[in-house]
Amino acid sequence: MFIRVEVDGSAASDPAVAKQLAAVCPVDIFDDDAGRVRIVDDNLDECILCALCLDAAPPGAVRVIKRYDGDKLLEAALHR
């Protein structure tokens, strides 16, 4: 896997955020697990860096980190 995804604790426990992240991700990295965000580790290698999760979550709540060089993808740089 070339990325790691982190979701802020308050966003991860927000049912609206869980539902939205599960709906927008084209490769099903996020699952709405009874109103909590669950990262589907088996799907992380499918990430296309589309930034839909960054747009769907509150600012700074989702972080996508490239594993191969340690650089955090900046949310502002990926927003359209």
N, C-alpha and C positions, 0 to 999 in steps of 0.2 A: 504494500500500500504506500502510495506516495504522499498521502495527506492524513492529517488527524483533524477531527472536528470536535469543537467544544461548544457547549451551550451553557450560558450563565444559569446558576441555580434558580433564581427567581423566574426566569423565562422558561426554564425546563419544567417547572411545576405549574405553569399557566396553561389551562386547558385550551384557550384560544390560540396560543402560540403553538402548542402541540398539534392542533388540528391544521393550522395554516402551514407549518413546516412539512407535515406529512402530505399535504395537498400539492404543494408547489415543487417539490423535489422530483425531477424527471427520472432519477435513478433510485428512488426509494431509500435514501440514506436515513431519513427520519421516519419514525413510527409514532403514532398517537397511542400510547399505552395507558388507557384509562385516564386520559387527561394530563399525562406527563410525556415529555419528549424522551424517546428512546432512540439512541443511535444504533443503526443496523450495521455492525462492523463488517459483515460479509459483503456489504454493498459499497464500502468506502472506495475500493479500487475502481469503481465505475464513475466516480465524480468527474464532471466535465468542467468544473470551475465556472459555472454559469452565473453564480452570485444570486440566484433567486432566493436562497435561504437568507442571505444577508438583507435583501430587500423586504422579506416577509416578517422578519423578527425585529424587535425593538433595537435601536442603534446600539452596537457593541455587544449584543446578547449572543450572537453566533460568531465563532472564530474558526477560520479554515487555515490550518498551518501545514505548510509543505514540509514533509519529513526529510526530503533529500538534502535540503540546505538550511533548514531551521528558520527560514524567513516566514513571518506571519503575513498572510495576504491582508492588506489593509482594507477595511470595510469601505472607506471613502473612495479608495482607488477603484474598487469594483462596482460601485454604485453608478447607475446610468443617469 
